[in-house]
Amino acid sequence: MTSRESAAPPATVVRFLARAAALAVASAAGYVVVGCARGTDNPANQTAIQSYVQGVRAYNDGDADKAMASFQAALAKQNDLVMARSMLGDMLRARSEYDAAREQYAALTQLDPYYFFHHYRLGLSYQFLERLNEAAVSYKRAIDLKPTDAQSNMSLGTVYLALGRPADAIEYATRATELDPASAAAFVNLGLVLDANRQYAKAESAYRKSLDLDSNQPLIQLYLAENLLQQKKFAEARSVLSELVRVHDTPLHRKRMGDAFAGEKDFAGAIHQYQTALKLDPNYYPALNEIGATHIADYEKGLTLDDTKRKAALDAWQQSLSIKREQPRIVALVQKYAKAPMFQP
């Protein structure tokens, strides 16, 4: 079989787990009107405090635009209002304005440099912006300030994985699950890190634990299925994928199902799944590539060569190339199998 394309490139994994971390932050945040800055007794600062209080009230009333305007007004009057910056940064991040959020969190790390949470949220913004080296620095600073913070450890592991440092990621990914054993995101992150280190059996356990904690995660089911395929546990992979396609029937999931059948040398079953993927998306060329590979595997399995299978493989690959021309590996396969064998049965 041809090598499978990645279900999620590193950047996608980074954003997926960053969103999980951001949701955890959002669910833990509860905003109330509190004193929040130096010099609050100074009459000159009272209008800034009033703007901040108006912002909190607007936020709690669900008026995000008014809240943001109030926080910005407060900071224009007094730029060291920590809570105003904190809330404004969170609201900007919730709107996917990550660079603007980063500016607020960077200012917070200067105003209050010994509070780990500011560095963590700065790292989160860098992670969403895919500025991964800077994210790693921020997360490491958060961990230095609070080693027991599970989110910072998980996120640093994620970033090290995306930076191509899977061995460095293991320490932090493992620690995150120890610090927060109820976090599904921490366990899926650990699974990804272990997969990258080719510790497939341990990764399988991590994915299963993640699904035990949160079963409604199709992406984690896919990671588990791909892990099982790597371990050549084809029947178990088909079981996971059968449940996945029942709820989320996509071309990728059908293709993975085909890979499981192909691994068991059930070529007819594999081609059926790849064809089902093409019914869902006629331009899904990875399924065409695997149809070609399956025909060739069937063609070469016996002592007698059935040339109709070779021609079927070439036809599938040509269709794939008509959809996406830049596929050097498929071009090489077409060239390799273009000529009929010298001796035909």
Buried (B, 14 or more C-beta within 10 A) or exposed (E): BBEBEEBBEBEEBBBBBBBBBBEBBEEEEEBEBEEBBEEBEEEEBEEBBBBBBBBBBBBEEEBEEBBBBBBBBBBEBBEBBBBBBBBBBBBBBEEEBBEBBBBBBBBBBEBBEEBBBBBBBBBBBBBBBBBBEBBBBBBBBBBEBBEEBBBBBBBBBBBBBBBEBBEBBBBBBBBBBEBBEEBBBBBBBBBBBBBBBEBBEBBBBBBBBBBEBBEEBBBBBBBBBBBBBBBEBBEBBBBBBEBBBEEEEBBBBBBBBBBBBBBBEBBEBBBBBBBBBBEBEEEBBBBBBBBBBBBBBBBEEEEEBBEEBBBBBBBBBEBBBEEEEEBEEBEEBBEEBEEEEEEEE
